[in-house]
Amino acid sequence: MHRFVILDVRRRRNGKAATFREPCCTRWMGWGKTLDQLDRKQPIAVHCKGGYRSAIACSLLEAAGFEGVVNVIGGFDAWAAAGLKVE
């Protein structure tokens, strides 16, 4: 098991260019399907392109009883600009 899950909540058109180089990355596939795949006790790092959509997703996940939910501030753009691993 990974230390955390990276949850990608970008729109499909935003997600075609690049992704994290991590095997623990899960793509948002709709509320019901995605929640069924996630462990409520495992930490989740949520990201979108710029940070707005992921902030909303974090609030919804916390309201649904998920623990250890964090927003990747600045989204995927900030991650890539910092020189962290992407593909």
C-alpha positions as a printed Julia matrix, in Angstrom:
87×3 Matrix{Float64}:
   0.0    0.0     0.0
   1.21   3.5    -0.82
   1.62   6.15    1.87
  -1.06   8.24    0.15
  -3.25   8.37   -2.95
  -3.02  11.19   -5.49
  -6.52  11.99   -6.72
  -6.62  13.81  -10.06
  -9.83  15.88  -10.39
  -8.83  17.79  -13.54
 -11.25  18.0   -16.44
 -10.37  15.41  -19.06
  -9.06  18.05  -21.45
  -6.71  19.36  -18.73
  -5.41  15.89  -17.92
  -4.2   14.87  -21.37
  -0.92  16.79  -21.31
   0.85  15.29  -18.3
   0.39  13.34  -15.1
   2.29  12.56  -11.92
   4.93   9.85  -12.18
   3.38   7.92   -9.33
   1.59   4.55   -9.42
  -0.78   5.73   -6.68
  -2.52   8.29   -8.9
  -6.29   7.81   -9.28
  -8.42   9.64  -11.84
 -11.78  11.14  -10.82
 -14.48   9.09  -12.57
 -17.6   10.5   -10.99
 -18.65  10.7    -7.39
 -19.91   7.14   -6.82
 -17.23   5.27   -8.77
 -14.35   7.2    -7.27
 -15.55   6.95   -3.66
 -15.89   3.18   -3.98
 -12.2    2.9    -4.98
 -10.77   4.99   -2.14
  -9.87   3.91    1.39
 -11.41   6.38    3.84
  -8.47   6.0     6.23
  -5.65   6.41    3.68
  -4.36   9.97    3.15
  -5.42  11.54   -0.14
  -3.64  14.4    -1.96
  -6.17  16.01   -4.3
  -5.08  18.07   -7.3
  -6.55  19.76  -10.34
  -4.94  22.1   -12.87
  -4.77  25.24  -10.74
  -6.18  24.45   -7.29
  -9.83  25.58   -7.34
 -11.57  22.33   -8.27
  -9.37  20.33   -5.88
 -10.33  22.6    -2.96
 -13.99  21.81   -3.61
 -13.25  18.08   -3.96
 -11.39  18.12   -0.62
 -14.41  19.63    1.12
 -16.72  17.0    -0.39
 -14.4   14.14    0.56
 -14.11  15.38    4.14
 -17.89  15.72    4.37
 -18.16  12.1     3.15
 -15.98  10.92    6.05
 -12.54  10.68    4.45
  -9.57  11.33    6.74
  -6.24  12.93    5.84
  -7.45  14.81    2.77
  -5.07  17.54    1.55
  -5.28  19.98   -1.34
  -2.22  20.31   -3.6
  -2.04  24.12   -3.47
  -1.67  25.58   -6.96
  -2.6   22.28   -8.58
  -0.69  20.39  -11.22
   0.68  23.61  -12.71
   2.45  24.49   -9.44
   3.76  20.93   -9.05
   5.28  20.97  -12.55
   6.64  24.53  -12.14
   8.45  23.41   -8.98
  10.33  20.84  -11.05
   8.76  17.81   -9.36
   8.32  14.54  -11.27
   5.71  14.51  -14.04
   5.32  12.6   -17.29
